[in-house]
Amino acid sequence: MNAPFYIAKRYLFSKSSQNAINIITFITGLVVVIGAFSLFVVLAGFAGLKEFSVSFTNNFDPDLKAFPTEGKIILLDSEIEKKLKNIAGIASYSKMVEERAFFNYKEKSHVANIRGVDANYGAVHQIDSMMTYGSWFAENTAQVVVGYGTANVLSLPLFDYDNPLKILVPRPGKGVVNSPKDAFIEQDVFPTGLYNINEELDKKYIFCDLPVAQSLLNLMPNQLTNIAFKLKPGADEQQVVEKLKVAFNQKITLKNRMQLNDALYKMLNTENLATYLIFTLIIIVAIFNVAGATIMMILDKKANLKTLYSMGATVREIRRIFFLHGTLLSVFGALLGIALATLLIFLQLRFSWVMITTSLPYPVRFEPQNFGIVFLTIVVLGMIAAKIASRRISDRLLGL
C-alpha cells in the first residue's frame, strides 16, 4: 500500500491524544457533510421547481411547432399532407389558426388570442389535463373553450345560449370605415368548457373549431398560421425537422418545446446557476475548516513527522500525507452528505413532508448530474484547502 495514503487514513480514523484535535476534526467533518447535504438538497429542489414550472407548458406546447418564416400563412395542400404522413417520426399533427381578437360579453370586453384547432388537437396536446370544467367544443359548431382568467374578466358563464360571447376581428382591406360593423367581422360563439394552465395562459387563449377561426380571418381551408406536431417515442427530432423543411413548398420555422419557451428556460437555468454559485461561495468559506483541521493535525503530529523524516521520508512525501488526509475528509464528508440528502429527498417524494399548499407538496427531483456536481464541488474545494494546509510543512517546521 502507498505509505502516505496509509498514514493519512490512520490519522483520519484514529483518535489523537489531544481531545481538542478530535473535536476540531469532528466539527470539520460535520461542516463538510452539512455543505454537501445542503447543496444537494438545494439543487434537487430547484430541479423539482423547474420540472413543476415547465409542466404547465408541457400540456400546452407540442413537441414541434411550424411557423411561416415570411408572412403569417402556411399553405397545407393534399400533397404536403401525404408527405407528412410518410415521415416516420411523426405520430400526429394538428392544424391551427391563431390571431388576436376582441371578445365581448354583455357590457364587458377582453383582448385575447382566438385559436382555431382541428380534431387532431387532442392527439397532439393533453386536453384532459388542462380541462377543469365543462367539455371540449364539438366539431362544426360555434362552441368555444375559455380559460379561467378570461371567464373571470368577462364574468362569463358556460352554456349561456341566450347571451353569446361575441368575437370581433378587424376586417382586412383599405378605404374609409363608416361604422364599427364595417371595421370588424363578428361571430357569436358559446362557451362550453373551462381550462386552467396558469394565470397568463388562462387569459391569453380561447379555443374554437378550425373552420370558425378561418371564417373570421377570411382564410381558405388550406391556409393556416401554424401546425403542431407530436413525435413518436424515440424519434430523432433533428431528422424530423429536416424532413419537414423538405416537405413544405415554402420556408418554415420549426421550434421544439424548449425553443417555444426559451425565456422561461433561460430564467430557470440562470436562477439555478446563481443559487449554485451562492451556495458554493458559502461552502468555500465553510470548507476551509479542512485547512485549519489539517494544520492542527500537523502541529499535533510534529514529533512523528520528524521521526518519519529521520526514517527517510522526504518533505514532499510528508506534505502528501496531510494533503491526502484533507482530501479523504472531504471525500467521506461529501459521500455522507449526499447519502443523507438522498434519503431526505426520497422521504419527501414518498411522504410529502414539506407542503407548499394543503394539496401541493414541495417539488423535488433526482438528477444524476447533481451527484457529480456536488461531489466534485466539495472534493475539489477540500483538496484546495488541504493543499494550502500541507504547504505549511517545511524544513523549518521539522527543525532542519
Backbone torsions as a table, in degrees:
resi	resn	phi	psi	omega
1	MET	NA	146.1	177.1
2	ASN	-61.3	123.8	-173.8
3	ALA	-61.2	-48.6	178.8
4	PRO	-58.2	-39.6	179.9
5	PHE	-66.1	-43.0	-179.5
6	TYR	-62.0	-45.1	-179.2
7	ILE	-67.3	-41.2	178.9
8	ALA	-60.2	-40.6	179.7
9	LYS	-66.9	-38.3	178.2
10	ARG	-64.9	-41.9	178.9
11	TYR	-64.2	-33.0	-176.6
12	LEU	-74.3	-40.6	-171.9
13	PHE	-100.7	-12.3	179.1
14	SER	-97.2	149.5	-179.4
15	LYS	-77.8	146.1	176.0
16	SER	-86.5	158.6	176.2
17	SER	-70.5	-21.8	177.5
18	GLN	-93.8	117.1	-177.9
19	ASN	-62.6	-31.7	-179.6
20	ALA	-62.8	-37.4	179.2
21	ILE	-65.9	-41.0	178.1
22	ASN	-61.7	-41.4	180.0
23	ILE	-66.0	-43.2	-180.0
24	ILE	-63.0	-42.6	179.8
25	THR	-64.5	-41.7	178.7
26	PHE	-62.5	-45.9	-179.6
27	ILE	-63.1	-40.4	178.9
28	THR	-62.4	-45.8	177.3
29	GLY	-60.8	-39.7	179.1
30	LEU	-63.8	-39.6	178.3
31	VAL	-62.8	-41.4	178.5
32	VAL	-63.8	-43.9	179.1
33	VAL	-61.2	-46.5	-179.5
34	ILE	-63.7	-39.6	178.6
35	GLY	-61.9	-47.2	178.8
36	ALA	-65.4	-42.7	179.3
37	PHE	-59.3	-49.3	-176.5
38	SER	-64.1	-46.0	-177.7
39	LEU	-64.2	-41.1	-179.5
40	PHE	-67.1	-41.1	179.2
41	VAL	-64.4	-42.1	-179.9
42	VAL	-63.8	-44.4	179.7
43	LEU	-64.9	-39.8	177.5
44	ALA	-65.9	-37.6	177.3
45	GLY	-65.4	-42.1	178.5
46	PHE	-68.0	-36.5	176.8
47	ALA	-63.1	-39.1	177.5
48	GLY	-66.9	-41.7	178.0
49	LEU	-65.1	-37.6	177.9
50	LYS	-64.2	-45.9	178.8
51	GLU	-63.1	-39.6	179.6
52	PHE	-64.9	-42.4	-179.3
53	SER	-67.8	-41.7	-177.5
54	VAL	-73.0	-23.8	-178.0
55	SER	-60.9	-28.9	177.7
56	PHE	-64.8	-41.0	-179.2
57	THR	-77.1	-25.6	179.5
58	ASN	-62.7	-32.8	178.0
59	ASN	-75.1	-20.4	-171.4
60	PHE	-106.3	-31.8	-175.8
61	ASP	-103.5	141.4	-179.7
62	PRO	-81.3	176.7	176.1
63	ASP	-65.5	-41.2	176.4
64	LEU	-139.1	147.7	177.8
65	LYS	-137.9	132.1	-177.4
66	ALA	-103.1	134.0	175.7
67	PHE	-124.7	152.9	172.4
68	PRO	-71.2	133.9	178.6
69	THR	-68.4	-35.8	178.1
70	GLU	-124.3	137.3	-179.3
71	GLY	76.6	-162.8	-176.4
72	LYS	-117.3	-7.0	-169.1
73	ILE	-115.2	135.0	168.7
74	ILE	-107.3	129.4	176.9
75	LEU	-92.9	124.5	-178.4
76	LEU	-125.0	95.0	179.9
77	ASP	-95.8	-179.7	-175.8
78	SER	-64.5	-33.2	-180.0
79	GLU	-66.8	-41.5	179.1
80	ILE	-67.5	-38.5	179.4
81	GLU	-63.1	-35.4	176.1
82	LYS	-63.3	-40.9	179.2
83	LYS	-65.4	-39.2	-179.8
84	LEU	-63.4	-39.1	-179.4
85	LYS	-68.9	-20.9	-179.6
86	ASN	-90.7	-3.6	177.7
87	ILE	-81.7	116.5	-169.1
88	ALA	-62.4	-33.6	-173.9
89	GLY	-79.9	-7.0	-176.8
90	ILE	-93.0	122.8	177.1
91	ALA	-84.3	-40.0	179.7
92	SER	-165.0	163.3	175.0
93	TYR	-145.7	155.0	-176.3
94	SER	-129.8	134.2	178.2
95	LYS	-86.4	140.9	-177.7
96	MET	-141.3	149.6	171.4
97	VAL	-129.9	129.5	-175.8
98	GLU	-137.6	138.0	179.0
99	GLU	-162.0	153.3	175.9
100	ARG	-70.3	144.3	-178.4
101	ALA	-151.9	162.7	174.2
102	PHE	-97.2	140.7	178.9
103	PHE	-125.2	127.5	179.8
104	ASN	-122.0	135.0	172.8
105	TYR	-139.4	114.1	-174.6
106	LYS	55.0	-117.9	-175.5
107	GLU	-98.4	5.5	-175.3
108	LYS	-112.2	151.6	-179.2
109	SER	-136.2	160.3	-177.3
110	HIS	-157.1	144.0	176.8
111	VAL	-106.9	125.0	-179.5
112	ALA	-151.3	-177.3	178.2
113	ASN	-98.4	127.6	170.1
114	ILE	-86.4	126.8	-179.1
115	ARG	-121.4	107.4	175.5
116	GLY	-87.5	128.7	-176.6
117	VAL	-131.3	155.0	-179.3
118	ASP	-92.2	-172.8	-175.6
119	ALA	-68.9	-19.2	-178.8
120	ASN	-83.0	-1.2	-175.5
121	TYR	-58.3	-39.1	179.9
122	GLY	-68.2	-21.6	178.0
123	ALA	-80.5	-18.3	-177.7
124	VAL	-101.9	-34.6	-177.9
125	HIS	-117.3	158.3	-179.5
126	GLN	-89.5	82.8	-176.7
127	ILE	-65.7	-41.7	-175.0
128	ASP	-59.9	-37.1	-177.1
129	SER	-73.9	-22.8	-179.4
130	MET	-94.5	-21.4	-179.9
131	MET	-78.7	131.9	-179.4
132	THR	-118.8	-21.6	-179.2
133	TYR	-155.9	146.6	-179.5
134	GLY	77.4	-152.8	-176.6
135	SER	-141.1	161.8	176.5
136	TRP	-68.0	150.4	-176.5
137	PHE	-64.8	150.4	176.9
138	ALA	-84.5	150.9	179.3
139	GLU	-66.2	150.1	176.1
140	ASN	57.8	35.7	175.7
141	THR	-131.8	170.2	177.6
142	ALA	-95.3	27.2	178.0
143	GLN	-81.4	152.7	178.4
144	VAL	-137.8	160.8	174.0
145	VAL	-118.6	128.1	-176.0
146	VAL	-118.0	160.7	176.8
147	GLY	-86.9	161.9	179.1
148	TYR	-59.5	-37.3	-179.8
149	GLY	-61.8	-45.8	178.3
150	THR	-64.3	-43.2	179.9
151	ALA	-61.3	-37.2	178.8
152	ASN	-70.3	-42.0	-179.4
153	VAL	-61.8	-42.2	-175.3
154	LEU	-94.1	-2.4	-172.7
155	SER	51.2	52.1	-168.4
156	LEU	-98.7	118.7	175.6
157	PRO	-88.5	169.3	174.7
158	LEU	-93.9	154.4	173.2
159	PHE	58.9	33.2	175.6
160	ASP	-93.3	86.6	-175.6
161	TYR	-80.4	-9.6	176.8
162	ASP	-83.7	-27.8	-179.2
163	ASN	-125.9	91.0	-176.6
164	PRO	-71.6	156.1	170.3
165	LEU	-82.5	128.5	-176.7
166	LYS	-99.7	131.4	175.0
167	ILE	-107.1	129.9	178.0
168	LEU	-124.3	125.0	179.4
169	VAL	-121.4	133.7	179.1
170	PRO	-54.8	133.3	-179.7
171	ARG	-76.9	127.6	178.5
172	PRO	-69.1	154.9	177.1
173	GLY	130.1	179.3	-178.5
174	LYS	-124.4	166.5	176.7
175	GLY	115.0	-178.9	-177.0
176	VAL	-82.8	136.4	177.3
177	VAL	-97.1	120.1	-176.5
178	ASN	-91.6	-22.9	-178.9
179	SER	-155.3	160.4	178.5
180	PRO	-57.0	-32.5	179.6
181	LYS	-65.2	-31.5	178.1
182	ASP	-74.4	-22.6	-175.3
183	ALA	-86.8	-22.6	-173.7
184	PHE	-129.8	148.5	166.9
185	ILE	-94.9	128.7	-174.1
186	GLU	-114.4	143.1	179.2
187	GLN	-142.7	131.1	175.2
188	ASP	-90.1	131.0	178.9
189	VAL	-133.5	167.4	-173.9
190	PHE	-132.7	115.3	-179.9
191	PRO	-66.9	131.9	178.2
192	THR	-124.0	-4.6	-178.1
193	GLY	-155.8	154.4	176.4
194	LEU	-118.7	137.4	174.0
195	TYR	-117.4	158.7	-179.2
196	ASN	-142.7	112.2	178.2
197	ILE	-117.4	-66.5	170.6
198	ASN	-154.6	172.4	-172.2
199	GLU	-58.7	-40.8	-177.6
200	GLU	-69.5	-50.1	-175.6
201	LEU	-70.2	-29.8	-178.9
202	ASP	-64.5	-23.4	178.4
203	LYS	-98.1	-9.7	-168.6
204	LYS	-93.2	-32.9	-170.5
205	TYR	-123.6	142.5	169.2
206	ILE	-128.9	127.2	-173.4
207	PHE	-97.9	140.0	176.2
208	CYS	-144.5	174.3	177.7
209	ASP	-69.0	145.3	-175.0
210	LEU	-55.4	-47.6	-179.3
211	PRO	-60.1	-30.6	178.0
212	VAL	-63.8	-46.2	179.6
213	ALA	-67.1	-39.5	178.5
214	GLN	-64.7	-37.3	177.6
215	SER	-65.8	-42.3	179.0
216	LEU	-61.0	-36.2	-175.0
217	LEU	-99.2	9.0	-179.9
218	ASN	56.4	44.8	-179.7
219	LEU	-105.8	150.0	175.1
220	MET	-78.7	161.8	-179.2
221	PRO	-58.4	-26.2	-179.5
222	ASN	-94.4	6.8	179.9
223	GLN	-103.0	122.5	-177.5
224	LEU	-130.5	164.0	174.7
225	THR	-100.4	-27.2	174.1
226	ASN	-161.9	165.4	-179.6
227	ILE	-133.6	131.9	179.5
228	ALA	-102.4	138.0	-177.5
229	PHE	-122.4	137.4	170.2
230	LYS	-107.7	127.6	-177.8
231	LEU	-92.2	152.0	175.3
232	LYS	-71.7	150.8	177.8
233	PRO	-57.1	131.1	179.0
234	GLY	82.6	2.3	-179.5
235	ALA	-68.9	144.3	176.8
236	ASP	-80.1	108.2	-175.4
237	GLU	-59.2	-42.6	-177.0
238	GLN	-65.2	-39.3	177.8
239	GLN	-64.7	-41.1	178.3
240	VAL	-62.9	-42.0	179.2
241	VAL	-59.6	-45.4	-179.4
242	GLU	-63.8	-41.0	-179.9
243	LYS	-68.1	-35.7	178.4
244	LEU	-66.0	-40.4	179.4
245	LYS	-63.9	-33.6	178.0
246	VAL	-73.6	-34.7	-174.5
247	ALA	-67.4	-33.8	-176.2
248	PHE	-85.6	149.3	179.8
249	ASN	-87.6	1.5	178.9
250	GLN	-133.7	165.1	179.4
251	LYS	-74.5	128.2	178.3
252	ILE	-126.0	154.3	175.2
253	THR	-109.4	129.0	-178.5
254	LEU	-114.0	131.7	179.5
255	LYS	-128.4	137.7	174.2
256	ASN	-86.9	-178.2	-174.7
257	ARG	-61.7	-38.3	-179.6
258	MET	-68.1	-40.6	179.7
259	GLN	-69.0	-31.2	177.0
260	LEU	-68.4	-24.1	-179.7
261	ASN	-123.3	41.4	-174.8
262	ASP	-60.8	-35.6	179.9
263	ALA	-65.2	-41.4	179.2
264	LEU	-64.5	-46.0	-179.4
265	TYR	-64.6	-39.7	178.6
266	LYS	-63.4	-42.5	179.5
267	MET	-62.7	-46.5	-178.8
268	LEU	-64.7	-42.1	179.6
269	ASN	-66.9	-37.8	178.5
270	THR	-65.9	-43.2	177.9
271	GLU	-62.9	-41.0	179.4
272	ASN	-62.8	-44.9	179.5
273	LEU	-64.5	-44.2	-179.5
274	ALA	-61.2	-42.9	179.6
275	THR	-64.7	-41.2	178.2
276	TYR	-61.1	-44.7	-178.3
277	LEU	-66.2	-39.6	178.8
278	ILE	-63.8	-46.3	179.2
279	PHE	-66.3	-35.3	177.8
280	THR	-64.3	-39.3	177.6
281	LEU	-61.8	-42.5	178.0
282	ILE	-63.9	-41.2	-179.6
283	ILE	-66.6	-35.6	178.2
284	ILE	-58.4	-45.2	179.5
285	VAL	-64.1	-43.5	-175.9
286	ALA	-71.5	-40.0	-170.4
287	ILE	-76.5	-12.2	176.6
288	PHE	-72.6	0.6	164.8
289	ASN	-59.7	-27.2	177.4
290	VAL	-60.1	-40.5	178.8
291	ALA	-64.2	-43.6	179.0
292	GLY	-63.6	-43.1	179.8
293	ALA	-64.5	-39.1	-179.9
294	THR	-66.7	-40.2	178.6
295	ILE	-65.0	-41.6	177.5
296	MET	-63.4	-37.6	177.0
297	MET	-65.0	-39.5	178.9
298	ILE	-61.5	-45.4	-179.7
299	LEU	-65.7	-36.9	-180.0
300	ASP	-67.9	-34.0	-176.6
301	LYS	-99.4	19.9	-175.3
302	LYS	-57.7	-41.2	-179.9
303	ALA	-66.2	-38.5	179.2
304	ASN	-66.5	-33.5	-179.6
305	LEU	-66.0	-38.7	178.3
306	LYS	-64.4	-37.2	178.2
307	THR	-65.2	-43.1	178.4
308	LEU	-61.3	-40.8	-179.9
309	TYR	-65.1	-40.2	179.5
310	SER	-65.0	-28.3	-179.7
311	MET	-83.1	-0.8	175.1
312	GLY	114.1	-3.1	178.6
313	ALA	-71.1	137.6	178.4
314	THR	-85.0	163.5	177.0
315	VAL	-59.1	-38.4	-179.9
316	ARG	-62.1	-42.0	-179.9
317	GLU	-68.2	-36.8	178.1
318	ILE	-67.2	-40.3	174.8
319	ARG	-59.7	-38.0	-178.5
320	ARG	-64.7	-33.5	178.3
321	ILE	-57.2	-48.0	-174.8
322	PHE	-81.3	-24.2	171.3
323	PHE	-65.5	-44.2	178.1
324	LEU	-67.8	-33.5	177.3
325	HIS	-60.0	-48.7	179.3
326	GLY	-66.8	-37.2	179.7
327	THR	-66.3	-44.9	178.9
328	LEU	-63.0	-38.4	177.4
329	LEU	-60.6	-40.5	179.6
330	SER	-69.7	-41.3	-178.2
331	VAL	-63.4	-51.0	-178.4
332	PHE	-66.9	-37.4	177.2
333	GLY	-64.0	-41.6	179.0
334	ALA	-64.7	-44.1	-179.4
335	LEU	-64.1	-42.6	179.8
336	LEU	-67.1	-41.8	178.8
337	GLY	-62.5	-42.9	178.7
338	ILE	-65.8	-39.1	179.4
339	ALA	-63.6	-43.7	179.1
340	LEU	-66.4	-40.0	178.5
341	ALA	-65.0	-39.8	177.6
342	THR	-61.1	-41.9	177.9
343	LEU	-62.2	-44.3	-179.7
344	LEU	-63.5	-42.7	-179.2
345	ILE	-66.4	-40.3	177.1
346	PHE	-60.8	-43.2	179.6
347	LEU	-65.0	-36.3	177.1
348	GLN	-66.0	-41.7	178.4
349	LEU	-66.5	-35.2	-175.6
350	ARG	-82.0	-43.3	-171.1
351	PHE	-113.9	-9.0	178.4
352	SER	53.6	57.9	-178.6
353	TRP	-68.1	-40.9	-177.8
354	VAL	-100.1	123.5	-175.9
355	MET	-115.6	140.7	171.7
356	ILE	-81.5	-48.8	172.1
357	THR	-125.9	-178.0	-179.0
358	THR	-65.2	-20.5	-177.7
359	SER	-118.2	-3.5	-174.6
360	LEU	-120.8	107.3	176.8
361	PRO	-72.1	152.7	177.4
362	TYR	-63.5	125.9	-175.0
363	PRO	-77.1	132.6	172.7
364	VAL	-134.2	158.1	-178.0
365	ARG	-152.5	136.4	173.3
366	PHE	-79.0	128.2	172.1
367	GLU	-125.6	123.3	-175.1
368	PRO	-53.5	-36.2	-177.3
369	GLN	-67.2	-22.3	179.8
370	ASN	-67.0	-32.2	176.4
371	PHE	-59.7	-47.9	179.9
372	GLY	-66.5	-40.8	-178.6
373	ILE	-61.5	-48.9	-177.4
374	VAL	-67.3	-45.7	-178.0
375	PHE	-61.6	-47.6	-178.8
376	LEU	-65.9	-39.1	179.6
377	THR	-60.4	-49.1	-177.9
378	ILE	-66.6	-46.1	-175.8
379	VAL	-68.4	-42.8	-179.8
380	VAL	-63.5	-44.7	178.0
381	LEU	-63.9	-39.7	177.3
382	GLY	-64.4	-38.9	177.8
383	MET	-64.8	-39.4	178.4
384	ILE	-63.8	-45.0	179.0
385	ALA	-62.4	-42.4	179.7
386	ALA	-66.3	-37.3	178.8
387	LYS	-63.9	-42.7	179.2
388	ILE	-63.0	-43.6	-178.6
389	ALA	-67.0	-41.5	-177.1
390	SER	-66.4	-21.9	178.1
391	ARG	-69.0	-11.7	178.3
392	ARG	-70.1	-20.5	179.4
393	ILE	-76.6	122.8	-177.9
394	SER	-145.1	173.4	177.3
395	ASP	-58.4	-35.8	-178.9
396	ARG	-66.5	-41.2	179.4
397	LEU	-62.6	-35.7	-178.8
398	LEU	-83.8	0.4	177.2
399	GLY	75.2	29.1	-178.1
400	LEU	-94.1	NA	NA
